[in-house]
């Protein structure tokens, strides 16, 4: 993932020189036509800067603004953005299919709240698959220690995962201090899916915008 991101972000491919890949080339199941696995897609398939109205490479329109700088940080989200240096630094956070990658979603949300400036927003879209969800407990598991012993080969984070329903996540947002200003549930979405495949997984996602409140004294003073 890091190598691919580095290739895309650092000039390996551009909207003017896209890179063609065949992501379904090795798929042999649920294929509708023999030619389907040989289809190619372009990376990137669009020019985000042009779509947003920014100046693109070679553009002569000087009235348009330049796109913002973009950077990437590799590592654990909490370790990087839970630093005091990141506190109240960000105007907004966009998370897409991301909250459920947390061993503890509560910790992620607390870090996000601390990262935001007053009035900053968290925009989220995605399901709650919970990547670190451990194997289910069985009737013959005498104790939690016995359960951990049976699965000692697993990363410790599998035993710390908190698999919460969305109404629980929503309550945590409110208890941390967020204000929910927009919310839509049951939004269908695919993930790395082949639209031509005879089988697919469709998520019913949640979209919400949560804001870090501005203290009333600041509102009155302004």
N, C-alpha and C positions, 0 to 999 in steps of 0.2 A: 504494500500500500504506500509506504513512504517513497519507494523508488518511482512508482508511477506518478505520485503527486509531484515529486521533484521534476520529473520529466515534463509534466504539463505546465507547472508554474514557472519553470526557468527556461522556457524557450524551446523545448523539444518539439512542441507543436503550437501553432498559432491559428487564429481564424483565417489568415491569409495562406497558411500552409498546414492544413489539418492532416491528421494521421488516421489512416483507415485501419480498422480492426474487424475481425470476424468473431464476435464473442460466443457464438453458438456453434462454432466449427466442429467441436468434439461431441456435440449432443446427438445421441442416436435414438432417444426415446421421445414419444409423443410428437414426432415430426410429421407434419401434414404433407409437405412436398419434399422430394429429394433435394431440390435446390435451396430450401430454406436455410440449412446450416451454413451455406456459403455466402449469405448476405453480409454486407459490410456496413458499418456505421462510421461516421467521422467524429473525431475528437479534436477540438470541440465541434459540435454540430451547428452552433450559432455563435455570433460575436456578442457576448454580454454587454460590452461597452457600447456597441452600436444600438442595441435594443434599449439601453437606458439613456441614450442620447448623449453619450460622451464622445470626445474626439477619439477616433481610431487611427491606427497606423496608416500614414499616407493621406489622411484627411486634410483638406484645405479649408475647412470651415473653422475659422478662428473664434466664432461666437460661442461654440460649444466648450464646456469645461472639460478638463482632463479627468479620467477615472481616478478614484481613490486608490491609494497604495494597498496592496494585499500581501499579507504575510502568513506563514504557517508555523505553528509550534508543535513539535513532536513530543509526546510524553503523556503522562497521566493528567487528566483534566484538573483534578483537585490539587495535585502537586504544583501545577503551573499557575492556575488562576486563583488558587486559594492563598497565594502569597499576599502579604500586606501591600506590596507594591501595586497590586491590581485593584485594590479596594477603591470604589467610587471613581473608577477611571473610564467606564464604558457607557455610551449613550444607549446602546441596544445590543441584544444578543438574539441571534436567530438559530434555533436548534431544529434540525430536520432528521427524524428517525434517530434521535440521539439520547433522549432522557432514559430510555430503557437499556442503554449500555452501562448504566451505573450499577455498581454493586449495592449502593444505597442511594436511591433517588432523592431522599431527604437531604443528604450531604450535597449532591449536585445543586439542588434548588437553593440551599443556603449560600453556597459559593456564588451562584449567579446573582442572588440578591445583593450580596456584599460587593460584587464587581460593578454593579450599576450605579450610575449617578442618580440623585434624586430626580424623579420624573422619567428615568430610563425605562425601557420596555424589554420584556422577554417575549419573543414570538416563537411559538412552538408548533410543530406539526409532526404527527407520527403515532404509532401504536405503542403498546406496552408489552413487547415480547420478552423483556428482561433476559438479556444475554447470559447473566451470571446465575440464573435460576438453577439450583442443584437438583439432583435426582430426588424423586418423591420418597418420603418415609414409607417403610413397609411395616406390616403388622409384626414381623419378626425382629424389628429393630428395638432392642430392649431399652436403649437410652440414646441420647444424642451423641454421646461419646462412642457408642457402639456403631452408630450410623457413620460418624466421621472416620472411624477405623476402617470400615468397609470401603470407603471412598477416599482413602488417604492419598491416592494418586492425583486427586483433583486440586486445583489452585484453591487457596484458602478463601478467596473471594466468593466461591460457590456456596460456602457455608454462611456468608454474611449477607447474601442477597435478600432484599426485602421486596417481595412481589406484591405490589399494592394495586387495587382497582383504581380506576380513574377518579372516582369520587373521593377516594382517600388521598390521591395526589392533589386534587383540587383543594381539599381541606388543609393539607400541608402548605400549599401556596398561600392561603389566607392566613394561617397561623404564623408563618414566617414574616408576613407583612405586605405581601403583594396585594394589589387590587386587580381583579379580573375585569378587563374592559371589553373584551370580545371573546366569544366562545362558540364553537360549532362542533358537534359530535357526529359520528357515523359518516365520515367522509371516505368514500372508497378510494384506495390507492394501491398501485402495484409497486414492486421493489425489484430492480434488476430483472425485469420480466421480459420474456419474448412474446410479443403480441401475436405471433403466428403459431405459437405452441398449442398443442391440444390439451395442455394442463397448465394451470397457473394458480398462484396464491394472491388473494386480494385482501388487504387489510382494511378494517373500518377505523379510520384514524380520527384523532382529536386535534382540532386547531384552536389555539387560544392566544390571546395577547394579555400579558400581565404587566402591570406597571408598579414601579417602586414609588410610593407616594412622596409628594413634596410636603414637608412640614407646614402646618397652617401658618406659623409665624413668618415663614419665607414667602408664602402667598400674599399675606397682608403687607409685608414690607415692599414687595415688588409692585 
